[in-house]
Every structure is written in structure tokens, then in C-alpha cells.
């Protein structure tokens, strides 16, 4: 269930088999993506931060979870890149076990 806007995104290379990872617990994941859908509607895109692409020639679209793409916005802070993820699809992916939530480790 991807919103129509994702049809214009380049298809990510390869295929992702492993679940996507989220650095917070499941409650935080659900709260974040549910708020995006509640505020902006079922086709809303949520902005997240990810440490890719690592190379200048890396693609603009990567896999967030199996069958769930994310698209780089061009915004960057240090090694982190801003991506857009279909919010409702992220919630469905979590319900289907395609996202693993883990609270960040404290050092």
C-alpha cells in the first residue's frame, strides 16, 4: 500500500530480505508514524534520518524494509541523510514483522 507519489521514485537496487531496523522501541515507532498519518493523511510521507547513501554515486531511493522504499531528500546533517518514507506503509510493515524496533543502546 504505497501512495501514488512513490511511483515516480527510482526503483531501489537489489532486494531487501532482512527486516528494516528502527533505533527506538515499537511504541515510539507507532507514535511517530501514526502522528504523520493523522496530521497529513493516508498518503503522507514521513521524514526520517538514515546513515546512507555512503558514497556520492549511491542511488536516491533505498529500501527501508522489504518492499518499502525510502527516498533521499538531499538534506544532510553530518553522516545522516534525510529520507521520506510512506508513513501508512511503514505501520503496515511493522504489523507484518518487516520492521525490528530496538531502543538505542546507551554508552
Secondary structure, DSSP 4 states (H G I P E B T S, - for coil): ---GGGGGSPPPSS---SPEEESS-HHHHHHHHHHHHHHH-TT-EEEEEES---STT--SEEEEETTEEEEEEEEEETTEEEEEEEHHHHHHHHHTT-EEE-PPPP-
